[in-house]
Amino acid sequence: MPEKTGQVTGFLRPEISDGVGTVTIDRPPANAFDPALIAEFLAVLAPLVQDPDVRCIVLRGTGRFFVAGADITVMRELTEATQRAMRPWVEVQRMLETAPKPVLAALNGHALGGGAELALACDMRVMTESATIGFPEISLGLFPGAGGSQRLPRLLGAHRAKLLMIEGARLTATDALHIGLVDRVVPDAEFDDCVRSTAHALAAKPTRTIGLLKRVVREGASLPLEQALDVEFAAVLELIRTADAAEGLQAFLDKRPPTFTGR
């Protein structure tokens, strides 16, 4: 049973249950985003990111789509003002990427363009068998300009990522799994159960440790090795002061499963 249910704000439905904060995107027909939905995302995600009782965040859509991308009725206005109004989509992604807890993209349906970019900012991507994912912007004379052109090469390598964006192909779930674009593919009938069990398993882990790990990987990636090792050690010194580190080591000595609190 849900512990907390957030107020429905427009097209987002936030809910917290057993330490998992789920945000469901429900903007028919395709869960496309516009400046108003971006503002909702920032408002809804902020308390989930900050709440220590939320140990894992899940994003998912409704119907046939996760997120189809940017609302074309907005994007057709090829002006700098339009691009600046839509640019905070990268802030939504940044909030997820830097969240001090695991973030799961539950790809219940098609994730295209800006929807695929949103998924890239999450720590894990679970995809239902019938969904597709891709960056079709090239067919509109555009390219993935809200994080995709930068995060995709970091995930897949520059050459493969460049070809995917140039070709603009929609990948099946199986193909996406094969190249490492998603982490798990499950039959449609098993998708909800898989998302639920995966999210709860992540929430049971030492959240503070995961947050530090995310930070070390993110900050160290752009640094020379010696500087990155300094970042790592600073995080280790922070880590050893956490309750979860003490609990994990004591549980090992006691030969019992650890009970982590995320602190």
Backbone torsions as a table, in degrees:
resi	resn	phi	psi	omega
1	MET	NA	141.6	179.7
2	PRO	-61.5	138.9	174.4
3	GLU	-83.9	-40.0	-179.0
4	LYS	-139.9	141.5	173.2
5	THR	-125.4	120.3	-179.9
6	GLY	-73.7	158.8	177.2
7	GLN	-65.7	136.0	176.8
8	VAL	-70.4	118.9	-176.9
9	THR	-114.2	90.4	179.1
10	GLY	74.4	-105.6	-172.5
11	PHE	-113.8	9.2	178.2
12	LEU	-113.9	138.8	178.1
13	ARG	-120.8	97.5	177.5
14	PRO	-86.5	142.1	178.4
15	GLU	-149.4	141.1	177.1
16	ILE	-118.1	127.7	178.6
17	SER	-146.2	125.0	177.2
18	ASP	51.9	43.1	176.1
19	GLY	82.1	0.5	-179.5
20	VAL	-109.1	121.9	175.8
21	GLY	-98.1	114.5	-177.8
22	THR	-107.7	131.1	174.5
23	VAL	-114.6	116.1	179.6
24	THR	-102.4	127.1	-179.8
25	ILE	-92.8	121.4	-176.1
26	ASP	-134.5	76.9	178.1
27	ARG	-126.3	82.5	-178.6
28	PRO	-58.9	153.2	5.7
29	PRO	-91.2	-11.3	-170.3
30	ALA	-134.3	11.0	-179.5
31	ASN	56.5	36.8	175.6
32	ALA	-75.1	151.7	-176.9
33	PHE	-108.8	151.0	175.9
34	ASP	-136.4	179.4	-177.7
35	PRO	-56.9	-35.8	179.8
36	ALA	-66.3	-42.2	179.7
37	LEU	-68.3	-35.8	176.1
38	ILE	-60.6	-44.4	178.5
39	ALA	-62.0	-39.2	176.4
40	GLU	-61.3	-44.6	179.4
41	PHE	-56.4	-48.7	-178.3
42	LEU	-61.2	-39.1	-179.1
43	ALA	-71.7	-38.6	-177.3
44	VAL	-76.9	-38.2	-176.5
45	LEU	-73.1	-34.4	-174.4
46	ALA	-53.1	-51.1	-179.9
47	PRO	-67.3	-29.9	178.0
48	LEU	-68.2	-39.8	178.4
49	VAL	-65.0	-39.2	-174.3
50	GLN	-84.6	-22.3	-175.1
51	ASP	-75.1	115.3	-178.9
52	PRO	-67.7	-17.9	177.8
53	ASP	-79.5	-14.0	173.6
54	VAL	-90.0	111.4	-172.2
55	ARG	-99.9	-11.4	178.2
56	CYS	-155.5	142.1	176.9
57	ILE	-113.6	134.4	178.0
58	VAL	-120.1	132.9	171.8
59	LEU	-111.6	134.2	176.5
60	ARG	-152.1	161.3	178.4
61	GLY	-108.4	-168.1	178.0
62	THR	-128.0	156.2	177.3
63	GLY	68.1	-139.8	-174.3
64	ARG	-85.3	-4.2	-173.1
65	PHE	-125.1	144.2	162.1
66	PHE	-79.9	-74.2	168.8
67	VAL	-146.1	126.9	-177.4
68	ALA	-80.2	-13.2	-179.1
69	GLY	123.3	-159.9	-178.8
70	ALA	-75.5	147.3	178.2
71	ASP	-66.0	116.6	-174.1
72	ILE	-66.2	-25.2	178.9
73	THR	-69.2	-22.8	174.0
74	VAL	-85.9	-46.8	-173.7
75	MET	-67.8	-20.4	-179.5
76	ARG	-64.3	-19.9	175.4
77	GLU	-82.4	96.3	-174.0
78	LEU	-83.4	72.1	-179.7
79	THR	-126.6	158.7	175.9
80	GLU	-62.9	-35.5	179.7
81	ALA	-61.7	-40.6	177.9
82	THR	-63.6	-45.9	-179.1
83	GLN	-62.2	-39.1	179.2
84	ARG	-69.9	-34.3	178.6
85	ALA	-68.2	-32.4	-179.3
86	MET	-89.0	-14.6	-173.8
87	ARG	-59.3	-31.7	179.2
88	PRO	-59.8	-6.0	171.7
89	TRP	-56.8	-32.5	177.7
90	VAL	-70.7	-25.7	176.7
91	GLU	-71.6	-35.2	173.8
92	VAL	-59.7	-47.3	180.0
93	GLN	-63.5	-40.3	-179.7
94	ARG	-64.4	-37.2	178.9
95	MET	-62.5	-39.8	178.9
96	LEU	-70.9	-44.1	-177.0
97	GLU	-62.6	-35.7	-176.9
98	THR	-97.9	1.2	178.8
99	ALA	-57.8	134.6	-177.5
100	PRO	-81.7	44.7	-178.3
101	LYS	-165.1	161.0	-179.4
102	PRO	-69.3	144.0	178.8
103	VAL	-124.8	126.4	-175.8
104	LEU	-112.8	124.3	171.6
105	ALA	-91.0	114.1	178.6
106	ALA	-97.0	95.8	-173.0
107	LEU	-82.6	82.7	-178.1
108	ASN	-72.0	-18.2	-178.0
109	GLY	-157.4	-161.7	-173.2
110	HIS	-63.3	133.7	177.5
111	ALA	-120.6	105.3	-171.2
112	LEU	-127.3	144.4	175.9
113	GLY	55.7	-118.9	179.9
114	GLY	-62.4	-24.1	175.1
115	GLY	-70.0	-39.7	175.2
116	ALA	-67.2	-36.7	176.5
117	GLU	-62.3	-40.6	177.6
118	LEU	-61.2	-42.9	179.9
119	ALA	-63.5	-36.1	-179.1
120	LEU	-63.2	-26.7	-178.4
121	ALA	-79.7	-7.4	-179.3
122	CYS	-89.9	161.5	-176.7
123	ASP	-80.6	-27.4	-179.3
124	MET	-143.5	143.5	179.2
125	ARG	-125.2	115.4	175.5
126	VAL	-108.4	129.6	-170.7
127	MET	-125.5	136.7	175.8
128	THR	-77.3	150.2	-170.4
129	GLU	-57.9	-34.6	-173.4
130	SER	-88.1	-3.2	-176.1
131	ALA	-83.0	165.4	172.1
132	THR	-128.8	162.6	178.8
133	ILE	-144.7	144.0	179.0
134	GLY	175.7	178.8	-177.1
135	PHE	-125.2	82.6	-174.3
136	PRO	-86.2	11.4	-174.8
137	GLU	-56.1	-29.3	-176.1
138	ILE	-59.8	-29.3	-179.8
139	SER	-69.5	-15.3	177.2
140	LEU	-101.7	5.7	-176.2
141	GLY	79.1	18.4	-177.8
142	LEU	-119.4	176.2	169.6
143	PHE	-133.8	165.0	-179.2
144	PRO	-65.4	96.5	-171.4
145	GLY	-108.2	19.1	176.7
146	ALA	-124.9	50.4	177.2
147	GLY	107.6	-26.6	-174.5
148	GLY	-64.3	-40.4	-177.8
149	SER	-68.1	-13.3	-179.8
150	GLN	-107.1	-41.6	-177.7
151	ARG	-77.6	-36.3	-177.9
152	LEU	-62.1	-45.6	176.6
153	PRO	-62.3	-31.7	178.9
154	ARG	-70.6	-25.9	179.5
155	LEU	-86.5	-46.0	-170.9
156	LEU	-106.7	-10.8	-171.7
157	GLY	98.2	149.5	-171.5
158	ALA	-62.8	-44.3	-173.5
159	HIS	-66.8	-51.4	-178.4
160	ARG	-63.2	-41.2	179.7
161	ALA	-63.3	-43.0	-179.8
162	LYS	-61.2	-42.9	179.5
163	LEU	-64.8	-41.2	178.9
164	LEU	-60.2	-40.2	-178.6
165	MET	-75.5	-34.2	177.9
166	ILE	-70.1	-42.7	-179.3
167	GLU	-74.1	-30.5	178.9
168	GLY	66.9	24.8	-175.3
169	ALA	-76.1	148.1	170.7
170	ARG	-93.3	119.8	-177.1
171	LEU	-89.9	141.1	170.6
172	THR	-68.8	164.9	178.6
173	ALA	-59.8	-40.6	-179.4
174	THR	-63.2	-43.6	179.5
175	ASP	-66.8	-39.1	179.0
176	ALA	-63.7	-39.7	177.2
177	LEU	-65.3	-40.6	-176.6
178	HIS	-61.2	-36.8	-177.9
179	ILE	-94.9	0.0	177.0
180	GLY	87.0	15.6	179.0
181	LEU	-76.2	-31.9	172.6
182	VAL	-124.7	164.4	-172.3
183	ASP	-102.8	-23.9	-177.7
184	ARG	-154.2	138.3	175.4
185	VAL	-122.9	131.9	-177.5
186	VAL	-131.9	151.9	175.5
187	PRO	-57.3	148.8	-176.7
188	ASP	-53.7	-42.2	-175.8
189	ALA	-67.4	-21.0	-178.0
190	GLU	-102.3	-1.2	-170.2
191	PHE	-61.5	-51.4	-176.3
192	ASP	-60.8	-42.8	179.4
193	ASP	-64.5	-39.4	-179.6
194	CYS	-65.9	-43.5	178.9
195	VAL	-62.0	-45.0	-178.1
196	ARG	-62.0	-49.0	-177.0
197	SER	-68.2	-36.6	178.6
198	THR	-66.6	-44.0	180.0
199	ALA	-63.3	-42.7	179.8
200	HIS	-67.3	-35.4	176.7
201	ALA	-65.5	-40.2	177.0
202	LEU	-66.0	-40.4	-178.9
203	ALA	-65.9	-25.0	-179.4
204	ALA	-81.4	-9.2	-179.1
205	LYS	-80.8	170.4	179.1
206	PRO	-72.9	92.5	-171.6
207	THR	-57.7	-41.7	-179.4
208	ARG	-60.4	-40.6	178.0
209	THR	-63.1	-43.7	179.2
210	ILE	-62.1	-40.8	178.2
211	GLY	-61.3	-42.5	177.5
212	LEU	-66.3	-40.2	178.2
213	LEU	-61.7	-45.1	177.9
214	LYS	-58.0	-42.9	-177.8
215	ARG	-66.2	-42.4	-179.1
216	VAL	-63.8	-45.0	-179.8
217	VAL	-64.0	-44.7	-177.5
218	ARG	-64.7	-48.3	-176.2
219	GLU	-74.5	-34.5	-176.7
220	GLY	-75.5	-22.0	-174.1
221	ALA	-61.4	-31.2	-176.4
222	SER	-100.0	8.0	-176.1
223	LEU	-108.9	153.7	168.1
224	PRO	-58.5	153.7	-172.7
225	LEU	-54.6	-45.7	-176.2
226	GLU	-61.6	-41.4	178.3
227	GLN	-69.0	-37.7	178.9
228	ALA	-63.7	-36.5	177.6
229	LEU	-65.4	-33.5	175.7
230	ASP	-66.6	-40.4	176.1
231	VAL	-61.4	-42.9	178.8
232	GLU	-60.4	-46.4	-176.5
233	PHE	-67.2	-37.9	176.6
234	ALA	-59.7	-38.3	178.6
235	ALA	-70.8	-35.4	176.6
236	VAL	-61.5	-42.4	178.7
237	LEU	-64.6	-32.9	174.6
238	GLU	-72.3	-38.5	-177.1
239	LEU	-63.3	-41.2	-174.2
240	ILE	-69.8	-10.0	176.5
241	ARG	-93.1	2.4	-177.7
242	THR	-86.1	152.4	177.6
243	ALA	-66.7	-33.8	-177.7
244	ASP	-68.1	-34.2	177.0
245	ALA	-65.2	-42.8	177.8
246	ALA	-63.7	-41.6	-179.8
247	GLU	-65.8	-41.8	-178.8
248	GLY	-62.5	-43.9	-179.5
249	LEU	-70.6	-39.5	179.9
250	GLN	-67.2	-39.8	178.4
251	ALA	-62.4	-37.4	177.4
252	PHE	-62.7	-44.6	179.6
253	LEU	-66.4	-34.3	-179.9
254	ASP	-81.9	-4.0	-178.1
255	LYS	56.6	49.7	178.1
256	ARG	-138.9	158.7	176.5
257	PRO	-66.7	140.3	179.4
258	PRO	-75.2	152.7	173.7
259	THR	-118.6	99.8	-175.8
260	PHE	-87.8	148.9	-179.2
261	THR	-117.2	-5.5	-177.2
262	GLY	78.5	18.3	-178.8
263	ARG	-128.4	NA	NA
